[in-house]
Amino acid sequence: MRVETNWKLVRRNRRLANFLFFFSMAVLVGGFIIANSQLMNPSAEMDDLSLLVALILPWVVLPVGFISTLVSVRMTNLWIRKPRPEDVIREGLKGINKRSVLYNYYHFPARHVLITPLGVFAMITRYQDGYFVVEGDRWKTPGGALRWLMRLFRRDDVGNPTEEALDAAAHVKKLLSSTAPDIQVQPLIIFISPRVRVDIQDPTVPVLFADSKRDPNLRDYMRDYARRQAPQENSDTKAKKKAKSGKPSVPPSDNGVISPEELAETLDRITLRSGH
């Protein structure tokens, strides 16, 4: 399997996450010092301007520090936190057809796009390690106000992965429409953390674990998908042989074997045009 990762974007966002962390810490510490400057040196005299600055500046600095901290935590979770999605997805796809191609961080909102001879998959991931419930396309996070507040500060609310995965699949389908207008793109939701717990009840989009020791997981799903497609692949091959021998045959369906090289070439051209 060929793997293409947008390392330029990964390195840039990692640097940004580190910068925001130190920036937010500096702002919060600076705001604390300014807010308590009079207490630290009660004998110092302050003119009207200094007093005005000491009163107003904390109300400006502290919100900036708070917001930058939240953004820093979010960026750290997405681009630095381990295990890394690109690593566990590659591990989960071991044994897949060698003609397959995996794209990481090139075609947002599809963070990961997998092209195989049997299908195209748009994958979105979740790094959260809490407890979640999915019923159809509805997601719930059990817990009270305290847990909600903790998730707010940690910036790890699960959101609606189903909606995001469907949008990602629609985006990839649009990208490939010029080459394969009838291509079907399968959305997938993959949880990265080995500690996450998900109660899965008739999901609209397949919900999988990256960890191959859990069920359902990415590796088993791809193997089952290949087995389900194998009869179709065999029938298409037989149809081609009959056509060559002059015998009548049933036309192959649109869900037969696709050319991953041709589809990958289309995505490669799009990637080059976008400047990634």
Secondary structure, DSSP 8 states (H G I E B T S, - for coil): -EEEE-HHHHHHHHHHHHHHHHHHHHHHHHHHHHHTHHHH-TT----HHHHHHHHHHHHHHHHHHHHHHHHHHHHHHHHTSSS-HHHHHHHHTTTS-TT-EEEEEEETTEEEEEEETTEEEEEEEE---SEEEEETTEEE----HHHHHHHHHHT-----HHHHHHHHHHHHHHHHTTT-TT--EEEEEEE--TT-EEEEES-SS-EEESSTTSSSBHHHHHHHHHHHHHHHHHHHHHHHHHHHHT-------TTS---HHHHHHHHHHHHHHHT-
